[in-house]
Amino acid sequence: MIQLDNLVLLLIVFIGGGIGAVLRWSISTAVLKKTNHIFPIGTFIINISGSFLIGVISTLVLYDNYQLLNLFLITGLLGGYTTFSTYELETAQLFKKNKSAAIIYWLGSVAAGIIAACIGVFLAGGFA
């Protein structure tokens, strides 16, 4: 049986995840309409911006002190917004079509994501 406290926590993650998923779909759809469909740039943008935001939010929100806000923003919203599983699938599909583009996408997403997270932490004062 789920306790009321746990139900509230689940609901917070659920709502954040739903909002994040809608944002991901909206951005991907908008970018897809404006690109040539060769490179999954929408997912790339989402993963990099999500990495940046998680760096900023985890630094500004004082990770240990605000459990509910962290559950909503980081676990829920950014968990629903970022698209690592989609990234993996698109990399595999791209690899079948264009191995060079797949390698650039694969390595570029990882490198740019780490850099974006570090920039987010830095701008939020986390490396001071």
N, C-alpha and C positions, 0 to 999 in steps of 0.2 A: 504494500500500500504506500502510495506517495504521500508524504507529509505536506501540509499546506505551504510551509516555507520552501520546500523543494519545488512545489507546483508553481509558485511565484517566480522562482529562478528559471524554471523551464519556460514559462510564459515570456519572461524578459528576453531570453535567448531566441525564442521562436519569433517574437515580433521584430527584433533586430535582424534576424536572418531573413525574414520575409522582405523587409525594406531593402536589405543589401542585395537580395536576389533580383528584385524589381529594378534597382539601380543598375545592376550588371546587365540585365536584359535590355534596358533602355539605352544604355551607352553602346553596347554591342550592336544593337539594331541601327542606331543613328550612324555609327562609324561604318558599318557594313554597307549602308546606302551610299556612302561617299567614297568608298575605296574600290579597288579593282579585284578584290576577293582572292588574290594570290597569296597574300601574307595575312595571317589572322591578327591584324593590328588592333582590333577592338579588345581582344583578350589580353594582348600585350599591354595596352594602355591601362586596362583595369588592374592587371597584376602589379604594374609599376606604381600606379597611383595608390593602390591598396597597401603596398609595401611602405610607401611614403607616409600614408595616413596612420598605419599601425606604429611607425616610429614616432610620429608626433604625439598621437593619443596615448601610447604607453608611457611616454615621458611626462606629458602634461597632467595626466589623470592620476599620477602617483599610484602605479599598479596595485600595490598592496592595500591601499587605504579606501578604495572605492569599488568594492566587489560588484555592486549592481551596475554601476556605470561601465565597468570593464566587461561584464557579461553582455550588456546591451551593445556597446560599441565594438569591442574587439572580437569576442566570441560570436556574437550574433550578427551585427551589421557587416563587419569586415569579413567574417567567415562566410556569410552569404554573398558578399560582393566579390571577393577574390575568387579566382577560377582555376585553381591548380589542377583539378581533375580535367577540366576542359582543355587547359594548356597541354596536359599530357596527351590527350586524345588528338588534339590538333597537331601536335608535333609528330605523332605517329602517322597521321593522315598526310601531313605535308611531306614526310620522309618518303612516302610512296610516290609522290608527284615530283618533288624537287629536293634532293638530298642537301644541296648547299643552303637553300632557304631554311630547311628544317634545322640544320646545325646552327645557323645564325639565330634563328628564333629560339632554339633550345638554350644556347649559351647566353645569348643577349638577354633573355628574360631573367635568367638566374643572376647574371652580373648586374643588370640594371635594377633588378628588384632589391638586391643587397645594398647597392649604392643609394637607392631611393630611401630605404629604411634608415640607413646611416645619416643621410641628409635630414630626414625627418627628426631623428633623435637630436642631431646637432642643432637644428633650427629651434627645437623646443628646449634647448639648454641642457640636454642630457649628457653631453661630453664635457661640461664645464668643470 
